[in-house]
Amino acid sequence: MSRLIWATLLASVLSVAIDGRPARADDPAAPVLGRWLTRDADGVFEIAHCGPVLCGRLVGMRYKDKMPTDTEHRPQCGLTLLEGFKPAEEPGHWHGTIRDPDNDHRYQATIWSPSPGVLKLHGYLLLPILGQTQSWTRYAGSIGPACQLPG
């Protein structure tokens, strides 16, 4: 019995260490947390709590030969590209910025999950009406060495 208690305690501590807070069913961010496959199926982002806000790291990519790098020649995989997402006025929506690693431009963005397994990301420069919305899908597949997606 004591092993079960220690295992449960260890799992709780690890969940806090990984994303900053324990996972809770009543967390308003729960629908957008996790791994998401981008619209073109060429990248996987992991959205998690980063202190008081949400952020998203690129954790998987499709590439040949050499991993792409950002403008500072850092490998793109592992970079936090979704930054500072806070609750927006509309319930279930989160507002922050998304950074393009190819040119370091930052765009305003809103994310939300209209249904289980779907994440919407609306990015724009000046006005939301001038932006674009993408649909991402929840990712449950594997990610190979060096962040490479299979296939």
Secondary structure, DSSP 8 states (H G I E B T S, - for coil): -HHHHHHHHHHHHHHHHHHSS---TT-TTGGG-EEEE-TTSSEEEEEEEETTEEEEEEEEE--SSS--B-TTS-BSTT-EEEEEEEE-SSTT-EEEEEE-TTT--EEEEEEEEEETTEEEEEEESS-GGG-EEEEEEE--S---GGGB---
